[in-house]
Amino acid sequence: MISARWAGLAAGAGVAVVVGGATLIGPPDSIVDDHPEVREPVVRSSLVCPYADGEEAGSAELGVLALPGVEVADAGGGEQPPITVQALALPPDPENPEATGDPAEEAATEPLVTIADRGVPTITPVETAAGTSYAVTGQGALAPGLAAEQSLILQEVDLRGISTAACTAPRREHWFVGASAEVGRRGRLVLSNPTDVPAVVDVELWDEAGAIDAPGTQDIGVPARSQRILLLDALAAGSVTTAVHVQSSQGRVTAALEVRETDEITPQGMTYVPAAVAPRRDLWIPGVPGSGQRSLRLVAPGDTDAIVSLQILGVDGAYSPVDQDVITVTAGTVTDIPLDSGTDPAGIRLQSDEPITGSIRVVQATDGGLPDVAYTSASEPLTGPTPALLSRAASGVASTLLISSAVATTARVTVQTLAADGSVAAEEPLELPAGATVPVPLTAVGDVPNATVVVVPEAPGSVVAARQISATDDDGALLDLMPLISPTVEVDVPEVVGELPDVPEPAESP
């Protein structure tokens, strides 16, 4: 449905195309000056949690929160619909087609949960025979500041690890760097379409040798309210390090890249590769642990080699590591660089003469125990209050925020811990020296396994942040990293006038 505001804009645009012999390119400058774009609360938010549960054993959850204290849209006097969490239709899983059941039946079920109140964190267990995506939708007064997150913990003999993922909005473009298609390393690219119109996407791939010409990666249809799953090891067999670019030619989709690793039948960890920002010349990667085997993975998708300057954002400020201060990334390839960022948690800043993007892969192990794998990726600085919903802080599992300064002056943030009813149970103000990283241990409030926190930067764009979840059990290490993504609160909306003045008269025929 098109709102009256957008209907008026469409009508105005129709006047401005061609009138007789006069052609207008956009509205006159006077209209633009007198009626600039304005910021208004978003009236509909749609997020997708990419692939939840699907395991007989394990603990899967979805967390949802509409941020408190934000400006909301005028409900217009009508009844306010609740936030809904609804399963998307799932085609047969290429790894286990018999386990999916009837996709149409699954999609037609009642919502997993509905949420009527703003500001109250809702955490819901998920138990499905086949993993599927869930669309989280908020409208009207519950749309601004909508955030969601999923998690899965498995501690089985053949698959173990912690994986979390932020639930993201459909977009036209997605980038991932770091997954592998070697034997024993399986990547699953999940394309989800929560909208009511079909989408068509193209997938581009690169590895250490260059661009990959993989069949079946162009004009991929993703039906409305549905999803598609592509296996990375089938598209890029044998590639040690890959980069993935998903681009929509029709409609919008969400994309997620899940990784599960084994050594023959011995589990080596599971995780999501967080989406990275589109290639650019200045990157921030938050959430690098102070231990484990760490490697920086960068892609330069252009035609020119990228010369990259590397800085570590340490606890005492920024510094350039010895022998790694300048890195060359060959054009059209993915480069894997072993990284020594010290024994303290840190962030990374990269400055390049050509557009790049990337991630950091971390393998954490214990003496004699099994490893777990995690990724953190190049991220946008926080634009406003940003939640972390499923920060496990019980039963020997520790969660820590890793917040890094993204400005040349002192950055200030406040970390709020929410109680189950949404009230602020604790506040911790922080000052971050320029270029520094500050770890913030998280503690749950009350008798719950998760700490729900909101990071509030004093100035938009001043910090980047990620959450680390870590633990050990009898079998080895558990590790997860998740960059924080600020939810959308407002959007730019052009102020529309009823008509354009001084429209030229139609030209007379000769």
C-alpha angles and dihedrals in degrees: 000000000000116000122231089251093057093039089058091050091051091051092050091049090054090059092050100056107076126340111181109301095341121093121196121199102208126319122318117274090249090061092049092048095047096041110034125171115283132204114245133170113271111253099203131029124186123184132174126216097208111217120351127190118321090158127112091216127035140064119273126180141173120210123198131183134169101206115248122232099032129127110261135202121263107263090210094229094290128119113284112236115223127243108269131204108202132174117242122225111270126206118215113298107247089217096049112008095170093060098062100075119195110341093199092052092048092050092049095058123110117274115282088234140345123212122202102177133072119226098023115114111227120199116187128186114232123212116174131152089222124036113243141168121261124212114217111200131184126179137189113346092004096053103077114084096007112165134173138177138184133209140186130188119191125178103174133135093250102032129024140157146089120270129177131173135187112238107239140201123250113266139169095245138038133175130197128178129187114035119125135217097202120128109287094020112096123186122193117197109203117199114190131184113196093173130095095244129070120257132211121203141181123213123209122192136195133179138175090292099047140264116358119224098210122175120237096027099111129078094006110179120221110187121223115278090008144091143224129213124209123189112226094205089059092050099042105020113189097007111144096203126012140189121205128202119190116192128177120222091180128024126341133282139182119234134201133177117211121191127199120180134194139170099221098304097339113103117238100181144285133234148140120259101227115231112262127218117264114273113288140149099255120050137177121198114188131194109041110164122227093237141039133060105306128190131178115223119195134177125201102192095181132088097259130071113253121230106206130194114209127207128180113219098213133178090269098040140280125327138163115243118237113264091000102071092104124036130183118215113195113233114265096010143096116242123203115204123183106233129211105191096161134249096296126076113264148168128232131231120195126189118188139179090221130041113275139159133190155149142228122242118208126192113192121192139167128221105286092350136110120270132235126209130218139172135207121189144201105286143185118255113255113273097194143329108350126188133214105199111177102044101151112217106166142073094036095310116125127198124198133181114223107202120185130192115244097185137071093241135054111299121209127203138165122217112208121196112207127214121223091268092053097255118135106257096178139006128201118189115205136191117205118198114226110288094004133131122218122196116215117194112216127222126194119235116231127342098330131113096226135065113216111203138172121209110212114191116204090220124030113246095019100112143027120208144187136181124234121202116189139169144145129227134178090284101048143272131352121198139167133174126191126176112221118245121202112233120236113260104161137017134201110258122183114235105238126213124206096243141354115252125231096021108179117250115249113272114254118242113250 
